[in-house]
Amino acid sequence: MAEKEAICDVGVIGLAVMGSNLALNIADKNFQVAVFNRTASVTEAFVGKHSDKKNLHGFATMELFAKSLKKPRRALILVKAGAPTDSTIELLCKVFEANDIIVDTGNAHFRDQTRRAEELEAKGLRFLGMGISGGEEGARKGPAFFPGGTLSVWNDIKDIIEAASAKAEDGRPCAVMNGKGGAGSCVKMYHNAGEYAILQIWGEVYAILREWRVSSVVQTSLLTSWKTKKGGKHENLLASYMLDITVEVVKMADNEKAGGKADGSLLVDKAMDMVGSKGTGLWSVQEALGAGVPAPSLAEAVLSRQMTMYRDERLVNAKALTMPPPPEESSGYEPEDLEDLFWAAGMAIMSAYAQMFQCLRVLDKEFGFGLNLPATIATFRAGCILQGYLLTPMTKAFEENPNLPNLLCAFSAEIQENLPRYRRVMSKMMSSGVTPTPVMLASLTYIESMCRTKLEAAQCSALQRDVFGRHGFKRLDKEGDFNAQWPELQ
């Protein structure tokens, strides 16, 4: 890895799965790409493996990496979020000059990205916090990008990012400037929170079908048919990447061989019931709670993952507390149940999206991001985990009415007609008491609560607070704050 002149258009730091694939993606778009990894042997092996790409250049030191970049230098960081990112930025500060650009693509908290931008701009450097979605395949073929920060920085790097991004059906790149400060990372945080919730919804649909004794073959056929199933005025309401991968999961055979040959079992039956997370979903819920935005589906998705990690305790509890069996009549299903489940899944997903976008709208106002919600939603349409049909009518809804009170209002006809179906499925699952469906229940609760003119439980709670703490309450028939004359209770 010899020293080279400043011929490279952009640099990529970090050659794990995402970094290496993004570097190859950018190189495919005819840019000269410099790559650097903390372990020099990794860089050397990567460049050697792809020696056919003459526009891919590896460097053993950060100094040589920096010298190879045209000014203003542009570097994308793809290392672990947190301390590794900060240490990489510190190294870049030693070799970069005024007006050079540093882009962090990690799953960072948007508050950290705002801090980094302020610190780097004080040194004369420029910074962009930019989330990436799409995983390994997306990074290689075209992911969705969520940049945020100073517009001039975006303008100086968007030629590369737009070229490397996924393209929606209308040809638009799935990369748009989301706003000031940590706006891009905030969008990525809530993208991930929505991902948590919708993946859990599909997991619950799978669990319901299992409880109804639907075989893997029939599940595969059913869920595949749902990709193109018409839902009201929508030709393919549930078509999405997350439904696609759910189909793959329910039909995947276990390739591990027992006694020298496969036993024909399904991989999903052998998978440990523990689901990890990287923090973005939790941050999103914490920010929502702090801002006072109700997001029960997002919260339950995080809680569901946390409960899976207590597997040892669950096994002990199950021995100490034998749960009563379900009623005999709760097993199995009727054809109408499958139609109910289709709509339950659809409305649960609509509800999760509505919560996700409400969180973004409130935080946009609180932090002054300058978010263009329709443009942001449009970037989800390809390359990322959330991509699916529903994003198109969602984008259109906010374009037609930026002041739409809630995304649920855009699907009022579908909800009014099919909410009884959603209620029936949840009632059936609650009566069986076998399969927990926390996110689907939370999504239903959100719809029921946010579309009511009166919450009777809240009327009672408001008065309860006045009884014990004289906190006061408001009335429906008069303006002002009131206290009632309660009797003393022993």
C-alpha positions as CSV (number, residue, x, y, z in Angstrom):
1,M,0.0,0.0,0.0
2,A,2.2,2.7,-1.3
3,E,1.7,6.5,-0.9
4,K,-0.4,8.0,-3.6
5,E,-1.2,11.6,-4.8
6,A,-4.4,13.2,-3.9
7,I,-6.6,11.5,-6.5
8,C,-9.4,10.0,-4.3
9,D,-12.9,11.5,-4.4
10,V,-13.9,10.1,-1.0
11,G,-12.6,7.9,1.8
12,V,-14.2,5.1,3.8
13,I,-13.0,4.3,7.3
14,G,-13.9,0.9,8.7
15,L,-13.9,-2.2,6.6
16,A,-16.3,-4.5,8.4
17,V,-19.5,-5.6,6.5
18,M,-21.1,-2.2,6.0
19,G,-17.9,-0.3,5.3
20,S,-16.5,-2.8,2.8
21,N,-19.8,-3.1,0.9
22,L,-20.4,0.7,0.8
23,A,-16.8,1.2,-0.5
24,L,-17.4,-1.3,-3.3
25,N,-20.8,0.3,-4.0
26,I,-19.2,3.8,-4.4
27,A,-16.3,2.4,-6.5
28,D,-18.9,0.8,-8.8
29,K,-20.2,4.4,-9.5
30,N,-16.8,5.3,-10.9
31,F,-15.5,7.3,-8.0
32,Q,-11.9,7.0,-6.7
33,V,-12.3,5.5,-3.2
34,A,-9.7,5.5,-0.5
35,V,-10.1,2.9,2.3
36,F,-8.6,2.6,5.7
37,N,-9.0,0.2,8.6
38,R,-7.4,0.4,12.0
39,T,-5.9,-3.0,11.4
40,A,-3.7,-2.6,8.3
41,S,-3.9,-6.2,7.3
42,V,-7.6,-6.0,6.9
43,T,-7.2,-3.1,4.5
44,E,-4.5,-5.0,2.5
45,A,-6.7,-8.1,2.3
46,F,-9.7,-6.1,1.2
47,V,-7.9,-4.3,-1.6
48,G,-6.2,-7.5,-2.7
49,K,-9.5,-9.4,-2.9
50,H,-10.8,-6.7,-5.2
51,S,-7.7,-6.0,-7.2
52,D,-9.9,-5.8,-10.3
53,K,-11.2,-2.4,-9.0
54,K,-8.4,0.0,-10.0
55,N,-10.3,2.9,-8.4
56,L,-10.1,1.3,-4.9
57,H,-7.0,2.4,-3.0
58,G,-5.9,1.1,0.5
59,F,-3.8,2.9,3.0
60,A,-1.9,1.6,6.1
61,T,-2.0,4.9,8.0
62,M,-4.4,7.7,8.6
63,E,-1.8,10.2,7.3
64,L,-1.5,8.5,4.0
65,F,-5.3,8.1,3.8
66,A,-5.7,11.8,4.3
67,K,-3.0,12.7,1.7
68,S,-4.8,10.7,-0.9
69,L,-8.0,12.7,-0.7
70,K,-8.8,15.7,-2.9
71,K,-9.6,18.9,-1.1
72,P,-12.0,19.5,0.6
73,R,-11.4,16.0,1.9
74,R,-14.5,13.8,2.3
75,A,-14.5,10.8,4.7
76,L,-17.2,8.4,5.7
77,I,-16.9,6.7,9.1
78,L,-18.3,3.2,9.3
79,V,-17.1,2.0,12.7
80,K,-19.0,1.1,15.9
81,A,-21.1,3.9,17.4
82,G,-19.9,5.6,20.6
83,A,-16.3,5.6,21.7
84,P,-14.9,4.0,18.5
85,T,-16.5,6.8,16.5
86,D,-15.2,9.5,18.7
87,S,-11.6,8.1,18.6
88,T,-11.8,7.9,14.8
89,I,-12.9,11.5,14.7
90,E,-10.0,12.5,16.9
91,L,-7.6,10.8,14.5
92,L,-9.1,12.5,11.5
93,C,-8.8,15.9,13.3
94,K,-5.1,15.4,13.4
95,V,-4.7,14.9,9.6
96,F,-7.6,16.9,8.2
97,E,-7.7,20.7,7.5
98,A,-10.2,23.5,7.6
99,N,-13.3,22.8,5.4
100,D,-12.7,19.1,5.2
101,I,-15.8,16.9,5.7
102,I,-16.3,14.1,8.2
103,V,-19.5,12.0,7.9
104,D,-20.5,9.6,10.7
105,T,-22.8,6.9,9.4
106,G,-23.2,5.0,12.7
107,N,-26.4,4.4,14.8
108,A,-25.6,7.5,16.9
109,H,-28.0,9.4,19.2
110,F,-29.0,12.6,17.4
111,R,-27.9,14.6,20.5
112,D,-24.4,13.2,20.1
113,Q,-24.3,14.2,16.4
114,T,-25.3,17.7,17.3
115,R,-22.5,17.8,19.8
116,R,-20.0,16.5,17.3
117,A,-21.0,19.0,14.7
118,E,-20.5,21.9,17.1
119,E,-17.1,20.6,18.3
120,L,-15.8,20.0,14.8
121,E,-17.1,23.3,13.3
122,A,-15.3,25.1,16.2
123,K,-12.1,23.6,14.8
124,G,-12.9,24.7,11.2
125,L,-13.9,21.2,10.0
126,R,-17.4,20.3,8.7
127,F,-19.5,17.4,9.9
128,L,-22.6,15.4,8.8
129,G,-24.4,12.8,10.8
130,M,-25.9,10.4,8.4
131,G,-27.8,7.2,9.1
132,I,-27.8,4.2,6.7
133,S,-30.4,1.5,6.4
134,G,-30.4,-1.6,4.3
135,G,-27.9,-3.9,6.0
136,E,-25.2,-5.6,4.1
137,E,-27.1,-6.0,0.9
138,G,-28.3,-2.4,0.9
139,A,-24.8,-1.1,1.5
140,R,-23.6,-3.1,-1.6
141,K,-26.5,-2.5,-4.0
142,G,-27.9,0.8,-2.7
143,P,-29.1,1.7,0.8
144,A,-31.3,4.6,2.1
145,F,-29.3,7.5,3.6
146,F,-30.5,9.9,6.2
147,P,-28.2,12.9,6.4
148,G,-28.6,15.8,8.8
149,G,-26.5,18.9,9.6
150,T,-25.4,21.9,7.6
151,L,-26.8,22.2,4.1
152,S,-23.5,23.3,2.6
153,V,-21.9,20.1,3.8
154,W,-24.6,18.0,2.2
155,N,-24.2,19.9,-1.1
156,D,-20.5,19.1,-1.1
157,I,-21.0,15.3,-0.7
158,K,-24.4,14.5,-2.1
159,D,-23.0,13.6,-5.6
160,I,-21.4,10.5,-4.0
161,I,-24.3,9.7,-1.6
162,E,-27.0,10.0,-4.2
163,A,-25.1,7.9,-6.7
164,A,-24.6,5.1,-4.1
165,S,-28.2,5.3,-2.8
166,A,-31.1,3.1,-3.7
167,K,-33.5,4.5,-6.2
168,A,-37.3,4.6,-5.7
169,E,-39.7,3.6,-8.5
170,D,-39.8,7.2,-9.7
171,G,-36.1,7.3,-10.0
172,R,-35.5,9.6,-7.0
173,P,-32.5,8.7,-4.9
174,C,-33.3,7.5,-1.4
175,A,-31.2,10.2,0.2
176,V,-32.5,13.6,1.2
177,M,-31.2,16.3,3.6
178,N,-33.4,15.9,6.7
179,G,-32.5,19.1,8.4
180,K,-30.2,20.8,10.9
181,G,-28.1,19.4,13.7
182,G,-28.8,15.7,14.4
183,A,-31.9,15.5,12.2
184,G,-30.6,12.7,10.1
185,S,-29.7,10.5,13.1
186,C,-33.1,11.3,14.7
187,V,-34.8,10.1,11.5
188,K,-32.7,6.9,11.6
189,M,-33.5,6.4,15.3
190,Y,-37.2,6.4,14.5
191,H,-36.7,4.4,11.4
192,N,-35.2,1.7,13.6
193,A,-38.0,2.1,16.2
194,G,-40.6,1.6,13.5
195,E,-38.5,-1.4,12.3
196,Y,-38.6,-2.9,15.8
197,A,-42.4,-2.5,16.0
198,I,-43.2,-3.8,12.6
199,L,-40.9,-6.8,12.8
200,Q,-42.5,-7.7,16.1
201,I,-46.0,-7.3,14.5
202,W,-45.0,-9.9,11.8
203,G,-43.5,-12.1,14.5
204,E,-46.9,-12.0,16.4
205,V,-48.8,-12.8,13.2
206,Y,-46.5,-15.8,12.8
207,A,-47.2,-16.8,16.5
208,I,-51.0,-16.4,16.0
209,L,-50.9,-18.7,12.9
210,R,-48.9,-21.2,14.9
211,E,-51.4,-21.2,17.7
212,W,-54.1,-21.7,15.1
213,R,-52.2,-24.8,14.0
214,V,-51.5,-23.4,10.5
215,S,-48.6,-25.5,9.0
216,S,-45.4,-23.9,7.6
217,V,-46.5,-24.8,4.1
218,V,-49.9,-23.1,4.5
219,Q,-48.3,-20.1,6.3
220,T,-45.9,-19.6,3.4
221,S,-48.6,-19.7,0.9
222,L,-50.9,-17.4,2.9
223,L,-48.2,-14.8,3.6
224,T,-47.0,-14.9,0.1
225,S,-50.6,-14.2,-1.1
226,W,-50.8,-11.3,1.2
227,K,-48.0,-9.5,-0.8
228,T,-50.4,-8.9,-3.6
229,K,-53.7,-9.1,-1.7
230,K,-56.0,-6.1,-2.2
231,G,-56.9,-4.2,0.9
232,G,-59.8,-1.7,0.2
233,K,-58.6,0.7,-2.4
234,H,-55.0,-0.6,-2.1
235,E,-53.9,-3.2,-4.6
236,N,-51.1,-4.6,-2.4
237,L,-51.6,-3.2,1.1
238,L,-49.1,-5.3,3.0
239,A,-46.4,-5.7,0.3
240,S,-43.1,-4.9,2.0
241,Y,-39.6,-6.0,2.6
242,M,-40.5,-7.1,6.2
243,L,-43.3,-9.3,4.9
244,D,-40.8,-10.8,2.4
245,I,-38.3,-11.7,5.1
246,T,-41.1,-13.1,7.3
247,V,-42.0,-15.5,4.4
248,E,-38.4,-16.6,4.2
249,V,-38.3,-17.2,8.0
250,V,-41.4,-19.4,8.2
251,K,-40.4,-21.7,5.4
252,M,-36.6,-22.0,6.0
253,A,-35.5,-25.6,6.7
254,D,-32.8,-26.2,9.4
255,N,-29.6,-27.0,7.5
256,E,-27.8,-28.3,10.5
257,K,-27.4,-32.0,10.2
258,A,-28.1,-34.4,13.1
259,G,-26.5,-37.7,12.9
260,G,-25.1,-36.9,9.4
261,K,-28.4,-35.9,7.8
262,A,-31.0,-33.1,8.0
263,D,-34.1,-34.1,9.9
264,G,-36.5,-31.9,7.9
265,S,-37.2,-29.5,10.8
266,L,-37.7,-25.8,10.5
267,L,-35.0,-23.4,11.5
268,V,-37.6,-21.2,13.3
269,D,-38.3,-24.1,15.7
270,K,-34.6,-24.3,16.6
271,A,-33.9,-20.6,16.9
272,M,-33.3,-19.3,20.5
273,D,-36.2,-17.0,21.6
274,M,-33.9,-14.1,22.4
275,V,-33.7,-10.9,20.3
276,G,-30.9,-8.4,20.7
277,S,-30.9,-4.7,20.0
278,K,-28.4,-1.9,19.5
279,G,-30.0,0.9,21.5
280,T,-31.7,3.1,18.8
281,G,-35.2,1.7,19.6
282,L,-34.7,2.4,23.3
283,W,-33.4,6.0,22.6
284,S,-36.5,6.6,20.4
285,V,-38.9,5.6,23.2
286,Q,-37.0,7.6,25.8
287,E,-37.1,10.7,23.6
288,A,-40.8,10.1,22.9
289,L,-41.6,9.8,26.6
290,G,-39.5,12.9,27.4
291,A,-41.4,14.9,24.8
292,G,-44.8,13.6,25.9
293,V,-45.6,11.8,22.6
294,P,-47.6,8.6,23.1
295,A,-45.8,5.8,21.3
296,P,-47.1,2.5,22.9
297,S,-46.2,0.3,19.9
298,L,-42.7,1.5,19.8
299,A,-42.4,1.1,23.6
300,E,-43.9,-2.4,23.6
301,A,-41.5,-3.5,20.8
302,V,-38.5,-2.5,23.0
303,L,-40.1,-4.1,26.1
304,S,-40.7,-7.3,24.1
305,R,-37.1,-7.6,23.1
306,Q,-36.0,-6.9,26.7
307,M,-38.3,-9.7,27.9
308,T,-36.8,-12.2,25.4
309,M,-33.4,-11.6,27.1
310,Y,-34.7,-12.9,30.4
311,R,-35.0,-16.4,29.0
312,D,-33.4,-18.0,32.1
313,E,-35.9,-16.4,34.4
314,R,-38.7,-17.3,32.1
315,L,-37.7,-21.0,32.2
316,V,-37.6,-20.9,36.0
317,N,-40.9,-19.1,36.2
318,A,-42.6,-21.6,33.9
319,K,-41.7,-24.4,36.3
320,A,-42.9,-22.5,39.4
321,L,-46.1,-21.3,37.8
322,T,-47.9,-23.7,35.4
323,M,-50.2,-21.6,33.3
324,P,-53.8,-22.9,32.9
325,P,-54.4,-24.5,29.5
326,P,-56.5,-22.5,26.9
327,P,-60.1,-23.4,26.4
328,E,-60.5,-26.2,23.8
329,E,-62.5,-24.1,21.5
330,S,-59.8,-21.5,21.2
331,S,-57.6,-23.8,19.0
332,G,-57.8,-23.7,15.3
333,Y,-59.4,-21.1,13.0
334,E,-62.1,-20.3,10.6
335,P,-61.5,-18.8,7.1
336,E,-62.9,-15.5,8.3
337,D,-60.1,-15.4,11.0
338,L,-57.5,-15.2,8.3
339,E,-59.2,-12.1,6.7
340,D,-59.4,-10.6,10.2
341,L,-55.7,-11.2,10.7
342,F,-54.8,-9.6,7.4
343,W,-56.5,-6.4,8.5
344,A,-55.2,-6.6,12.0
345,A,-51.7,-6.8,10.7
346,G,-52.3,-3.9,8.3
347,M,-53.9,-1.6,10.9
348,A,-51.2,-2.5,13.5
349,I,-48.5,-1.4,11.0
350,M,-50.4,1.8,10.2
351,S,-50.7,2.6,13.9
352,A,-46.9,2.0,14.4
353,Y,-46.1,4.3,11.5
354,A,-48.5,6.9,12.9
355,Q,-46.7,6.9,16.2
356,M,-43.3,7.0,14.6
357,F,-44.1,10.1,12.4
358,Q,-45.8,11.9,15.3
359,C,-42.6,11.5,17.3
360,L,-40.6,13.0,14.4
361,R,-43.0,15.9,14.0
362,V,-42.8,16.8,17.7
363,L,-39.0,16.5,18.0
364,D,-38.7,18.5,14.8
365,K,-40.5,21.4,16.5
366,E,-38.5,21.0,19.7
367,F,-35.1,20.9,18.1
368,G,-35.8,23.0,15.0
369,F,-34.6,20.4,12.6
370,G,-36.5,21.8,9.6
371,L,-37.8,18.3,8.7
372,N,-39.6,17.9,5.4
373,L,-41.7,14.8,6.4
374,P,-43.0,13.8,2.9
375,A,-39.4,14.0,1.5
376,T,-38.1,11.9,4.4
377,I,-40.8,9.3,4.1
378,A,-40.1,9.1,0.3
379,T,-36.5,8.0,1.1
380,F,-37.8,4.9,2.9
381,R,-39.3,3.6,-0.3
382,A,-36.3,1.6,-1.4
383,G,-33.0,0.3,0.0
384,C,-34.1,0.2,3.6
385,I,-35.8,-2.2,6.0
386,L,-39.0,-0.2,6.1
387,Q,-39.6,-0.2,2.3
388,G,-43.1,-1.2,1.3
389,Y,-46.3,-0.2,-0.4
390,L,-47.8,1.8,2.5
391,L,-45.0,4.4,2.2
392,T,-46.5,5.7,-1.0
393,P,-49.9,6.7,0.3
394,M,-48.3,7.9,3.5
395,T,-46.0,10.2,1.5
396,K,-49.0,11.4,-0.5
397,A,-51.0,12.1,2.6
398,F,-48.5,14.4,4.1
399,E,-47.8,16.1,0.8
400,E,-51.5,16.9,0.3
401,N,-51.9,18.0,3.9
402,P,-48.7,18.9,5.8
403,N,-51.0,19.7,8.8
404,L,-52.6,16.3,8.9
405,P,-53.4,15.7,12.6
406,N,-52.3,12.1,12.5
407,L,-51.4,9.6,9.9
408,L,-54.4,7.5,11.0
409,C,-56.7,10.1,9.4
410,A,-55.3,9.3,6.0
411,F,-56.6,5.7,6.5
412,S,-59.9,6.5,8.0
413,A,-62.0,4.6,5.5
414,E,-59.9,1.4,6.0
415,I,-60.0,1.7,9.8
416,Q,-63.7,2.4,10.0
417,E,-64.6,-0.6,7.9
418,N,-62.2,-3.1,9.3
419,L,-61.5,-2.2,12.9
420,P,-64.1,-4.8,14.1
421,R,-61.9,-7.4,12.4
422,Y,-58.9,-6.2,14.4
423,R,-60.9,-6.3,17.6
424,R,-62.0,-9.9,16.9
425,V,-58.5,-11.2,16.4
426,M,-57.3,-9.6,19.6
427,S,-60.3,-10.8,21.5
428,K,-59.7,-14.4,20.3
429,M,-56.0,-14.2,21.3
430,M,-56.8,-12.8,24.7
431,S,-59.3,-15.5,25.4
432,S,-56.8,-18.2,24.4
433,G,-54.2,-16.8,26.7
434,V,-51.4,-18.7,25.0
435,T,-49.6,-16.3,22.6
436,P,-48.7,-12.8,23.8
437,T,-49.2,-10.1,21.2
438,P,-48.1,-7.0,23.0
439,V,-47.3,-4.7,20.0
440,M,-50.5,-5.6,18.1
441,L,-52.5,-4.9,21.3
442,A,-50.6,-1.6,21.8
443,S,-51.3,-0.6,18.2
444,L,-55.0,-1.3,18.7
445,T,-55.0,0.7,22.0
446,Y,-53.4,3.6,20.1
447,I,-56.1,3.6,17.5
448,E,-58.9,3.3,20.0
449,S,-57.5,6.0,22.3
450,M,-56.4,8.6,19.8
451,C,-59.6,8.5,17.8
452,R,-62.0,8.8,20.8
453,T,-63.7,12.1,21.9
454,K,-63.6,11.0,25.6
455,L,-61.3,8.7,27.6
456,E,-63.4,7.7,30.6
457,A,-60.5,6.2,32.5
458,A,-58.7,9.5,32.3
459,Q,-61.8,11.3,33.8
460,C,-61.5,8.9,36.8
461,S,-57.7,9.3,37.1
462,A,-57.9,13.1,37.0
463,L,-60.2,13.1,40.0
464,Q,-58.2,10.4,41.8
465,R,-55.2,12.8,41.7
466,D,-57.3,15.5,43.2
467,V,-58.5,13.3,46.1
468,F,-55.0,12.3,47.3
469,G,-52.9,15.3,46.3
470,R,-55.3,18.2,45.5
471,H,-53.7,18.4,42.1
472,G,-56.7,19.9,40.5
473,F,-58.7,19.0,37.4
474,K,-60.3,20.6,34.4
475,R,-64.1,20.5,33.6
476,L,-65.8,19.9,30.3
477,D,-68.5,22.5,31.0
478,K,-66.4,25.4,32.4
479,E,-63.0,27.0,31.9
480,G,-60.3,27.0,34.5
481,D,-58.8,24.7,37.1
482,F,-60.9,23.2,39.9
483,N,-60.6,21.3,43.2
484,A,-63.5,19.3,44.7
485,Q,-64.4,19.1,48.4
486,W,-63.5,15.5,49.1
487,P,-64.3,13.8,52.4
488,E,-61.3,12.8,54.6
489,L,-60.4,9.2,54.1
490,Q,-58.7,7.1,56.8
